[in-house]
């Protein structure tokens, strides 16, 4: 279930109501009165939640789980385990998105600059214009710059330095973290799916976890997870204008130069390094100590300790040999050689 510090639960809701909302058909009309209290992904679904299956590669996860209900296509309805109510729809992810919006919503900030329920420890310093939302916590020795907004439920550790015009929501932040001006932490990740009336935004119900000693550069954005968390490991250093998408897990002591872009659900090992303007496609794994050259485009996994470059990225020596060969061939053509 989504973290109650950041999201309100609006359930329970009957499966009949969810079927009407999403246009799905109950495989067993007798389950219409059954209720669920929230949505969940396959790996975390329980008897009180509804999930979805849109990729048959994950059918075994549904079969082995304990989901109370699931959106499925007609062809996949047999993938549901015993006791799991089935809602049949041609677009399970779109139905899940509508159900998630019905069952959960982000908590709203209050009307006070510093909410009465916020807890700011002695020794923390708030500059003019700072907003601290309901239930938020700011640790001792932390400095927060002018016009920064700390959203409901956010927890910031001790001895942090948060610069001006930073926005932080849906996040748990450790000690000695430094976040430079204009950074945005915890906004929804980019996710949409087709619906009956056009594209539907998929609710992003996860969090951002930033561990101790991390530096986040100016105007960098770190999106919250779609359901799982986006995690930045201890002592990682992130330059200005970096984009980190939802569900990314960055290891400890990593370095990312400016304009690096990390797509959703990428896993990065400890000590990895990224040159400026490097890009990584979704669901890629970068091994411990791997290095990615500037302006490279990573489309597949990089083993631990290797250095890759180019577009698409490949082992650096291979890329350099290929680049040298192409230059040589182009020079021959220009000189009239055959």
C-alpha angles and dihedrals in degrees: 000000000000116000107273090216088070107023135048118222112227098183167129097094127172121246088235090059092048091049090053092046095050101032091241124145122231110234088210113032087199090074094061093102094050112108135214128198101206150345126266140176118253096264093054103033117129137179092279096051141074122221138173140231119205101151118059090210087078097047091107090058090056093045092051095045136081102236115160092212139359140196109230140164117249091254093054100044092107090063091075115101123235112287095024113120113227125219110190118215136149089232111041094173093051091050090048090053092053091046091049091054089050095049103038139029134178116261115254127232121245132243095255124089089228110023119232090237094051117106117217112179122225111272095033113123125213120193123215115292097023116147120204114188131219114294094007121140130210119189131227116281094017118136121207119194129226120296094005116149121215109192130221115295096006115147120206119185131221130297094014124151113216112180130213125296095015120148118207125178138154090014142128111203127191132218126297093016118157119205117181129216120299097011116147118209125186105011116146117285119241110269133138137161136190119275136181091266099034136287120354124206110235109229113247106220102170135090142236117245116195113185129211122301098013121149119208116193130228116290092003117146127212114185123213119245124272088233105324119060131270104229131197111194128230118291095001114154119215122188129216123295097017121151120210114182132211123300093012115149114204119190130223125292096011123154126211121184123211121300094017110152122202116190125216124298095008115153116212122191128223117290097013117155130208127194121219118295093009114155130202125198121228124281093015122141120219112197128228113288094005119151128213119199123232116282091008122148112217113203101164141028120298116212120234116281097011127127117220133182143167135051111313089022119240136160107312098237092050091049091050092049091049092048091049092048092050091049090050093049092048091050091052092052092049090051093051095249120146 
